[in-house]
Amino acid sequence: MKLRVIFFSVLAVILTSCGSKKQVVQKNTQKPIVVTAPKKDHSLEIPEIEQIKTEKKSQAVITETTKDYIEKFAPIAVREMHRYKIPASITLAQGILESGSGRSPLAIRSNNHFGIKCHKGWEGKSVTHDDDEIGECFRKYQHPETSYEDHSHFLISRKRYAKLFRLRSTDYKGWAYGLKKAGYATDKKYPAKLIALIDKYDLHKYDRATDTIPDAKSYTEETTKTSFYYKVVKGDTLYSIARKFNTTVPQLKKINKLRGNTISIGQELILK
């Protein structure tokens, strides 16, 4: 009997001990690792071969068009240089840049190769063109050559460009920066663009060209003795012309065989 009591007592203690224990479940605190595909970097993609060929072909067309433009208008730029002391390289570079080598809408519609706006006092024909503002007034010419002539008159007839004519005709860099400073263009990179065109196409060689040459290919690197001409514009006097070109009134009268001080608009004067 005692053995049975002891047995059941021990059994009760064991059961009580087991019941008091709680089952502990350990949670997995590690987050699952998610592997995603790397983001595609389009900047590292290699262009299609056909795209490269198209871009090269387009650039080649632009280059050839520009060379044709230079060959066509270089004689006019040189003539204007000898008349007004504006470097031929600058004139050509401006023509290329402003007219897109003669292919811009403004150049095609109006023969305006220098982006010259109407400004106060313009009495010639005009066209409207979107530039800094919508529908701005630009000068229209009958021939591109007239645009080149008006470009020269535009520069020599405005006081803000007067300092440029004190530079050497071979100082195209000085002219490029001077034009921007004087307000010819609003583009901050305008001088750099002109200089880049001059260097790329060797336009500076025309700054030493002779005045009597049939085409651009026959220009020489040597400067020859030649007469410089100036076409009189509104507001000019012998005194103002003499100051502009660093000469004297008596000298102008002597080489042009003038008896008095009267000159007329459009009259060509020999400067030296």
Stockholm file with secondary structure:
# STOCKHOLM 1.0

chainA/1-272         MKLRVIFFSVLAVILTSCGSKKQVVQKNTQKPIVVTAPKKDHSLEIPEIEQIKTEKKSQAVITETTKDYIEKFAPIAVREMHRYKIPASITLAQGILESGSGRSPLAIRSNNHFGIKCHKGWEGKSVTHDDDEIGECFRKYQHPETSYEDHSHFLISRKRYAKLFRLRSTDYKGWAYGLKKAGYATDKKYPAKLIALIDKYDLHKYDRATDTIPDAKSYTEETTKTSFYYKVVKGDTLYSIARKFNTTVPQLKKINKLRGNTISIGQELILK
#=GR chainA/1-272 SS CHHHHHHHHHHHHHHHHHHHCCCCCCCCCCCCCCCCCCCCCGGGCCCCHHHHHHHHHHHHHHHHHHHHHHHHHHHHHHHHHHHHCCCHHHHHHHHHHHHTTTTSHHHHHHCCSSCCBCCTTCCSCEEEECSSSTTEEEECCSSHHHHHHHHHHHHHTCGGGGGGGGSCTTCHHHHHHHHHHHTSCCCTTHHHHHHHHHHHTTGGGGGGCCSCCSSGGGCCSSCCCCCCEEECCTTCCHHHHHHHTTCCHHHHHHHTTCSSSCCCTTCEEECC
#=GC SS_cons         CHHHHHHHHHHHHHHHHHHHCCCCCCCCCCCCCCCCCCCCCGGGCCCCHHHHHHHHHHHHHHHHHHHHHHHHHHHHHHHHHHHHCCCHHHHHHHHHHHHTTTTSHHHHHHCCSSCCBCCTTCCSCEEEECSSSTTEEEECCSSHHHHHHHHHHHHHTCGGGGGGGGSCTTCHHHHHHHHHHHTSCCCTTHHHHHHHHHHHTTGGGGGGCCSCCSSGGGCCSSCCCCCCEEECCTTCCHHHHHHHTTCCHHHHHHHTTCSSSCCCTTCEEECC
//
